[in-house]
Amino acid sequence: MVRVLDLTEKAEGKSVWVFGDIHGEFDLFCALLDKIGFQKETHLIVSVGDLVDRGPNSPAVVDWFSKNGYAVRGNHEEMWLETTAVSLPYTNNELQEVWTRRHHGAWLVANGMTSTLAQFMDQRVPAEQWLSYLATMPYTIVIGDWLIVHAGVHPARAFEEQSAQDLTWIKYDGPIPPAARMGKRLVRGHIETFHLGALGEAVTRDHSVWIDIGTANQIALAAFCLNTEEVVMVDHPNRAVAEPRIRNFLNHTERNGSPERTD
């Protein structure tokens, strides 16, 4: 069974906020912390994962959560742990040739991992330091009646039978029987909400709340309060430029069918 972290007791008396996929957008994350009035003594911060890749400052995001919050493992954390399972990408801040030969550059670039690697090396963060933190991230977090997960759960499997692949990669958005989700409501990211509903809005159904508004596509970062079910968000500085591109993409896929998403 994959690792579950129960924060129910730690959340008692706290304002609990679950953040969507941050993807290295540390300034945006800080702006959203300010907007919800974050104070370490009164707030508990959790993320649905994908702390890293695509944005400009993954090291700062990882550092913040390693000291101040909690996050479940997303598919981007999972990719890093898989690609570095045999050898570290760099030691003493020097890129390892054996690692670069093993991993194709185009795949790393496409997933935003090349820039992430450069960020950690530029800030001289030892590879074992941030990768060891990623390895400690649980696949799910339980807080009361809520189950926080990156991608979702497989509807045909009991929760005890869910795989790491299910929890970090699945893109199913249909009905989910209670047994698959421990009888709890899901808070999840991974699928950007403009694929499921209105652009720039969270999506709520009886079994799930999706809160990845589209940070990786420069739309917005959202946080969901478990206490009040309120959604608060801050727009990405480039939203005015990114939004027409996303609308064109959605119009195209509506006409021609939806392509596979990487998220």
C-alpha positions as CSV (number, residue, x, y, z in Angstrom):
1,M,0.0,0.0,0.0
2,V,1.3,3.5,-0.8
3,R,2.2,5.8,2.0
4,V,-0.6,7.9,3.6
5,L,0.1,10.8,5.9
6,D,-2.7,11.6,8.4
7,L,-2.7,15.3,9.5
8,T,-6.1,15.3,11.1
9,E,-4.8,16.0,14.6
10,K,-2.2,18.5,13.4
11,A,-5.0,20.4,11.6
12,E,-7.2,20.8,14.6
13,G,-7.8,24.5,15.4
14,K,-5.9,25.5,12.2
15,S,-7.1,27.2,9.0
16,V,-6.2,24.5,6.5
17,W,-5.4,25.5,2.9
18,V,-4.6,23.2,0.0
19,F,-2.7,24.7,-2.8
20,G,-2.8,23.6,-6.4
21,D,0.2,22.6,-8.6
22,I,2.8,25.3,-8.0
23,H,5.3,24.3,-10.6
24,G,8.2,26.4,-9.4
25,E,6.2,29.7,-9.3
26,F,7.5,30.8,-5.9
27,D,6.6,34.5,-6.2
28,L,3.0,33.5,-7.2
29,F,2.9,31.1,-4.2
30,C,4.1,33.9,-1.8
31,A,1.5,36.3,-3.2
32,L,-1.2,33.7,-2.5
33,L,0.1,33.1,1.0
34,D,-0.3,36.8,1.6
35,K,-3.8,36.9,0.2
36,I,-5.0,34.2,2.6
37,G,-3.3,36.0,5.5
38,F,-0.9,33.1,6.2
39,Q,0.6,32.9,9.7
40,K,2.5,29.8,10.7
41,E,0.9,29.6,14.1
42,T,-2.7,29.6,12.7
43,H,-2.5,28.1,9.3
44,L,-1.7,24.6,7.9
45,I,-0.5,24.6,4.3
46,V,-0.7,21.5,2.0
47,S,0.0,21.1,-1.7
48,V,-1.4,18.7,-4.2
49,G,2.1,18.2,-5.5
50,D,4.0,19.2,-8.7
51,L,6.0,21.6,-6.6
52,V,8.7,21.6,-9.3
53,D,9.4,22.1,-13.0
54,R,8.2,24.6,-15.6
55,G,8.4,27.7,-13.3
56,P,11.5,30.0,-12.5
57,N,12.2,29.0,-8.9
58,S,11.6,25.3,-8.0
59,P,14.4,25.4,-5.3
60,A,12.6,28.1,-3.3
61,V,9.3,26.1,-3.4
62,V,10.9,22.9,-2.3
63,D,12.8,24.7,0.5
64,W,9.6,26.4,1.8
65,F,7.6,23.2,1.9
66,S,10.4,21.2,3.5
67,K,10.4,23.6,6.4
68,N,6.9,25.0,6.6
69,G,4.3,22.8,5.0
70,Y,3.2,19.4,3.5
71,A,2.8,18.2,0.0
72,V,1.8,15.0,-1.7
73,R,3.9,13.6,-4.5
74,G,2.9,14.6,-8.0
75,N,3.9,13.1,-11.3
76,H,6.8,15.6,-11.6
77,E,8.3,14.6,-8.3
78,E,7.8,11.0,-9.4
79,M,9.6,11.6,-12.7
80,W,12.6,13.1,-10.8
81,L,12.8,10.2,-8.4
82,E,12.6,7.7,-11.3
83,T,15.2,9.4,-13.4
84,T,17.7,9.8,-10.5
85,A,17.1,6.3,-9.0
86,V,20.4,4.9,-10.5
87,S,22.6,8.0,-10.1
88,L,22.4,11.6,-9.0
89,P,22.3,14.2,-11.8
90,Y,25.2,16.1,-10.3
91,T,27.8,16.0,-7.5
92,N,29.9,18.8,-6.2
93,N,27.8,21.0,-8.5
94,E,29.2,19.2,-11.6
95,L,26.8,17.5,-14.0
96,Q,27.4,13.8,-14.2
97,E,28.1,12.6,-17.7
98,V,26.7,9.1,-17.1
99,W,23.4,10.7,-16.1
100,T,23.1,12.9,-19.2
101,R,23.8,10.0,-21.4
102,R,21.1,8.0,-19.8
103,H,18.4,10.6,-20.2
104,H,17.3,12.1,-23.5
105,G,17.5,15.8,-23.5
106,A,14.3,16.4,-25.4
107,W,12.3,14.5,-22.8
108,L,13.8,16.6,-20.0
109,V,13.2,19.8,-21.8
110,A,9.6,18.9,-22.6
111,N,8.8,18.4,-19.0
112,G,10.6,21.5,-17.7
113,M,13.2,19.4,-15.9
114,T,16.3,20.9,-17.6
115,S,15.6,24.4,-16.3
116,T,14.8,22.9,-12.9
117,L,18.1,21.2,-12.8
118,A,19.9,24.4,-13.7
119,Q,18.0,26.3,-11.0
120,F,19.2,23.9,-8.3
121,M,22.7,23.9,-9.6
122,D,22.8,27.7,-9.9
123,Q,21.7,28.0,-6.3
124,R,24.2,25.3,-5.3
125,V,21.7,23.1,-3.6
126,P,23.2,19.6,-3.3
127,A,21.2,17.1,-5.4
128,E,20.9,14.6,-2.5
129,Q,19.3,17.4,-0.4
130,W,16.3,18.2,-2.6
131,L,15.8,14.7,-4.0
132,S,15.8,13.2,-0.5
133,Y,13.0,15.6,0.4
134,L,11.0,14.6,-2.7
135,A,11.4,11.0,-1.6
136,T,9.7,11.7,1.7
137,M,6.6,13.1,0.1
138,P,3.6,10.9,0.8
139,Y,1.2,9.9,-2.1
140,T,-1.9,10.9,-0.1
141,I,-2.7,13.1,2.9
142,V,-5.8,12.6,5.0
143,I,-7.3,15.5,6.9
144,G,-10.7,14.7,8.5
145,D,-13.2,14.0,5.7
146,W,-10.8,15.0,3.0
147,L,-8.3,13.0,1.0
148,I,-5.6,15.0,-0.7
149,V,-4.0,13.4,-3.8
150,H,-2.2,14.7,-6.9
151,A,-4.0,13.1,-9.8
152,G,-6.9,11.1,-8.3
153,V,-7.8,7.4,-7.8
154,H,-8.7,4.5,-10.0
155,P,-12.5,4.0,-9.7
156,A,-12.4,0.3,-10.0
157,R,-9.9,-0.3,-7.1
158,A,-10.4,-0.1,-3.4
159,F,-8.2,2.6,-1.9
160,E,-5.9,-0.1,-0.4
161,E,-5.2,-1.3,-4.0
162,Q,-4.4,2.1,-5.5
163,S,-1.0,2.2,-7.2
164,A,1.5,5.0,-7.2
165,Q,0.8,5.3,-10.9
166,D,-2.9,5.8,-10.2
167,L,-2.3,8.5,-7.6
168,T,0.2,10.5,-9.5
169,W,-0.8,10.1,-13.2
170,I,-4.5,9.1,-13.6
171,K,-6.7,11.5,-15.6
172,Y,-10.1,10.1,-14.9
173,D,-12.8,12.6,-14.0
174,G,-15.9,10.4,-13.8
175,P,-17.8,9.0,-10.8
176,I,-15.7,7.5,-8.0
177,P,-17.3,5.0,-5.6
178,P,-16.6,5.6,-1.8
179,A,-14.4,2.5,-1.4
180,A,-11.9,3.9,-3.9
181,R,-11.5,7.2,-1.9
182,M,-11.8,5.9,1.7
183,G,-15.3,7.4,1.8
184,K,-13.7,10.9,1.7
185,R,-13.8,13.8,-0.8
186,L,-10.8,14.3,-2.9
187,V,-8.8,17.5,-3.3
188,R,-6.7,17.1,-6.4
189,G,-4.6,18.8,-9.1
190,H,-2.9,17.4,-12.2
191,I,-5.7,18.1,-14.7
192,E,-5.9,21.8,-15.3
193,T,-9.4,22.9,-14.6
194,F,-10.0,24.5,-18.0
195,H,-10.2,20.9,-19.4
196,L,-13.1,20.2,-17.0
197,G,-15.0,23.5,-16.7
198,A,-14.6,27.3,-17.0
199,L,-11.2,28.8,-17.6
200,G,-9.8,30.3,-14.4
201,E,-12.1,28.5,-12.0
202,A,-11.9,25.5,-9.6
203,V,-14.1,22.5,-10.4
204,T,-16.3,21.0,-7.7
205,R,-18.2,17.8,-7.8
206,D,-19.7,15.6,-5.1
207,H,-16.6,13.5,-4.8
208,S,-13.8,15.8,-5.8
209,V,-12.4,19.4,-5.9
210,W,-9.9,20.2,-8.7
211,I,-7.7,23.1,-8.0
212,D,-5.0,23.2,-10.7
213,I,-6.2,26.4,-12.4
214,G,-3.2,26.3,-14.8
215,T,-0.1,27.6,-13.1
216,A,2.1,25.8,-15.6
217,N,0.2,27.5,-18.4
218,Q,0.5,30.9,-16.7
219,I,-3.2,31.3,-15.8
220,A,-3.4,31.4,-12.0
221,L,-2.6,29.6,-8.7
222,A,-5.4,28.6,-6.4
223,A,-5.8,27.5,-2.8
224,F,-8.8,25.7,-1.3
225,C,-9.8,26.1,2.4
226,L,-10.9,22.8,3.9
227,N,-12.6,24.7,6.8
228,T,-14.9,26.9,4.6
229,E,-14.6,25.3,1.1
230,E,-13.6,28.8,-0.2
231,V,-11.3,29.1,-3.2
232,V,-8.8,31.9,-3.4
233,M,-6.5,32.6,-6.3
234,V,-3.9,34.9,-7.7
235,D,-3.5,35.5,-11.4
236,H,-0.1,34.8,-13.1
237,P,1.5,38.0,-14.3
238,N,1.3,36.7,-17.9
239,R,-2.3,35.6,-17.8
240,A,-3.5,38.3,-20.3
241,V,-1.1,36.8,-22.8
242,A,-1.6,33.2,-21.9
243,E,-5.4,33.2,-21.8
244,P,-6.1,33.7,-25.5
245,R,-3.7,30.9,-26.3
246,I,-5.5,28.6,-24.0
247,R,-8.9,29.6,-25.4
248,N,-7.6,28.9,-29.0
249,F,-6.3,25.5,-27.8
250,L,-9.7,24.6,-26.3
251,N,-11.6,25.7,-29.4
252,H,-9.2,23.6,-31.5
253,T,-9.6,20.5,-29.4
254,E,-13.4,20.9,-29.3
255,R,-13.4,20.8,-33.1
256,N,-10.8,18.1,-33.6
257,G,-10.8,16.0,-30.4
258,S,-8.6,16.3,-27.3
259,P,-4.9,15.4,-27.6
260,E,-3.0,13.7,-24.8
261,R,-2.1,16.1,-22.1
262,T,1.2,15.9,-20.2
263,D,0.4,18.3,-17.3
